Amino acid sequence: MRISTETSAWLLQARDFLYEARRLKPGPERNDLRQTAKVLRELARLEPGPNQDWRVKTGSGSESAI
């Protein structure tokens, strides 16, 4: 588990979307907001932290040519 003193902007946006979704009655609009929040949480998970290399790593052990 990653513990950070800084909250990702993606996570803050996801929180706002979920808050708004909770205010709505069940239906397509609510589901859309929940799906958007899910994507934002995934983006936050994939976002490199301050101590991580921004380059994409390959499975072969060598670095990708970006």
Long-range contacts (C-beta under 8 A, 24 or more apart in sequence): 2-49, 4-49, 6-50, 8-44, 8-47, 10-40, 10-41, 10-43, 10-44, 10-47, 11-40, 11-41, 11-44, 13-37, 13-40, 14-38, 14-40, 14-41, 14-44
